[in-house]
Amino acid sequence: MAKTHVLVVDDDTNITKLLRRSLLYEGYEVTVAQDGRAGLAAVLARIPNVIILDVMLPAVDGMEVCRRLRAEGSDVPILMLTGRDAVSDRVAGLETGADDYLVKPFALEELLARVKALLRRRQPADLEIRRYSDLTLDTGTRFASRGDRRIELTTTEYELLLCFLGAPERVLTRDILMDRVWGYDFEENSNVLEVYVRYLRSKLEAAGEPRLIQTVRGAGYVLRE
């Protein structure tokens, strides 16, 4: 069986040495790139199972690397590393298409847990079609549709929508959604869930369709007409 391949893109040699050693110990195969251009070339040479991507990179920065990969249709899970702790910086990373973020300095155990959580989301589910109202989700192709309009989803958007379709018309709390989609605890002031609900709504309502993901103030979200 082929090993899970992790691409680490970071110009800090202390970090890349630490991550390479730790990931190899965990049984992963590891490729390291020292700048954004080399990172993009590494993805073209061999598509990894997950990318650990620093924001501050020479040649092409991490935001632009992520943006280009998503524009080219890549759905490889991306864990973005940033030295900036401001909410606006985290949101900016997510808006380029990153699946998760981690602020430096980080605990190695937390990084490994987040990599495992991203990989878990990529495991194939039992193939089926899930429906609610005019919304359909094919768990085989991982495409959604509203009526005849097909909707492409990122890995995180797919997992979030799958949660809603698994419990239609039931209010899902923030804690439930965070646990099921991300699989570990975020700090209380993290707005990653709100960012991805906004992404999902934007795609599901892109042709003027009525809203299906409703906010229940003080409680959470619900899939409801």
RANOR-V293705 format. One record per residue. SS is DSSP state (H for helix, E for strand, C for the rest). PHI is phi in whole degrees, -180 to 180 (NA if undefined). Layout:
ss->(SS	SS)
phi->(PHI	PHI)
This chain:
ss->(C	C	C	C	E	E	E	E	E	C	C	C	H	H	H	H	H	H	H	H	H	H	H	H	H	C	C	C	E	E	E	E	E	C	C	H	H	H	H	H	H	H	H	H	H	C	C	C	C	E	E	E	E	E	C	C	C	C	C	C	C	H	H	H	H	H	H	H	H	H	H	C	C	C	C	C	E	E	E	E	E	E	C	C	C	C	H	H	H	H	H	H	H	H	H	C	C	C	C	E	E	E	E	C	C	C	C	H	H	H	H	H	H	H	H	H	H	H	H	H	H	C	C	C	C	C	C	C	E	E	E	E	C	C	E	E	E	E	C	C	C	C	E	E	E	E	C	C	E	E	E	C	C	C	H	H	H	H	H	H	H	H	H	H	H	H	C	C	C	C	C	E	E	H	H	H	H	H	H	H	H	C	C	C	C	C	C	C	C	C	C	H	H	H	H	H	H	H	H	H	H	H	H	H	C	C	C	C	C	C	C	C	E	E	E	E	C	C	C	E	E	E	E	C	C)
phi->(NA	-68	-74	-68	-103	-111	-103	-107	-118	-161	-94	-88	-65	-64	-70	-65	-64	-63	-67	-60	-62	-69	-68	-62	-62	-79	98	-88	-93	-127	-118	-117	-124	-95	-150	-65	-65	-67	-64	-62	-64	-65	-66	-65	-70	-160	-69	-81	-84	-157	-119	-103	-127	-78	-75	-88	-127	-74	71	-133	-75	-62	-60	-70	-59	-62	-61	-67	-61	-68	-64	-85	93	-71	-115	-61	-60	-123	-103	-95	-103	-140	-90	-102	-99	-68	-58	-61	-70	-66	-61	-59	-64	-66	-70	-79	117	-66	-88	-160	-141	-145	-89	-80	-73	-120	-82	-57	-61	-70	-60	-64	-65	-71	-61	-63	-65	-63	-68	-60	-66	-86	-69	-64	-93	-61	-71	-166	-106	-109	-134	-155	54	-97	-97	-131	-130	-96	-76	-80	-90	65	-100	-106	-154	-123	65	-96	-89	-86	-125	-84	-124	-75	-58	-69	-61	-61	-63	-67	-65	-60	-61	-64	-73	-79	-146	-62	66	-111	-71	-108	-72	-59	-63	-63	-66	-62	-68	-75	-92	-99	78	-161	-84	-94	-64	-60	-90	-68	-115	-60	-65	-62	-62	-76	-63	-64	-58	-64	-59	-59	-74	-72	-111	-62	-103	87	-68	-67	-68	-113	-93	-100	-89	-107	-56	79	-125	157	-134	-146	-87	-158	-72)
